[in-house]
Amino acid sequence: MPKMKTKSGAAKRFRVRASGSIKRGQAFKRHILTKKTTKNKRHLRGSTAVHDSDMKSVRSMMPYA
């Protein structure tokens, strides 16, 4: 069997932590920032974990992670 390929877009967006959870960046902070409150933009900083309901699809995109 040939090797399975990792989706290159997923490899750029996700990292697997040592605990097995998957880290992702926050969305909604790229543009149209003038109408968003300072508090909203502050809470969108940093990274967060992928939700459990999305874990199966992310793992299928990254078979060797």
C-alpha positions in Angstrom: 0.0 0.0 0.0 1.2 3.5 -0.7 1.7 5.9 2.2 -1.3 8.1 3.1 -0.8 11.8 2.5 -1.3 14.5 5.1 -3.5 17.4 3.9 -1.0 20.2 3.5 -3.5 22.8 4.6 -4.2 20.9 7.8 -0.5 20.5 8.5 -0.2 24.3 8.5 -3.2 24.9 10.7 -3.0 22.3 13.4 -0.4 20.9 15.9 -0.8 17.8 18.0 0.0 18.3 21.7 1.7 15.8 23.9 -1.6 15.0 25.6 -3.2 14.1 22.3 -5.3 17.2 21.9 -5.0 19.3 18.8 -4.1 23.0 18.9 -5.5 25.5 16.5 -5.4 29.2 16.0 -8.4 31.5 16.7 -10.5 32.6 13.8 -12.2 36.0 13.2 -9.2 38.3 13.8 -7.9 38.9 10.3 -9.9 41.8 9.0 -13.0 44.0 9.7 -11.6 44.7 13.1 -13.0 48.2 13.5 -16.5 47.0 14.4 -15.2 44.4 16.9 -14.8 45.5 20.5 -11.4 45.6 22.2 -12.5 42.9 24.6 -13.6 40.6 21.7 -10.3 41.0 19.9 -8.4 40.4 23.1 -10.2 37.1 23.7 -9.4 36.0 20.2 -5.6 36.1 20.9 -3.6 33.0 21.3 -4.6 29.4 20.5 -7.2 26.9 21.6 -8.0 23.2 21.3 -10.0 21.6 18.5 -13.5 20.7 19.7 -14.3 17.1 20.3 -16.9 17.0 17.5 -14.3 18.1 14.9 -11.5 15.8 16.2 -12.4 12.9 13.9 -12.2 15.0 10.7 -9.0 16.7 11.7 -7.3 13.4 12.6 -8.4 12.0 9.2 -6.6 14.9 7.5 -3.4 14.2 9.5 -3.0 10.4 9.6 0.5 10.4 11.0 0.1 13.2 13.6 
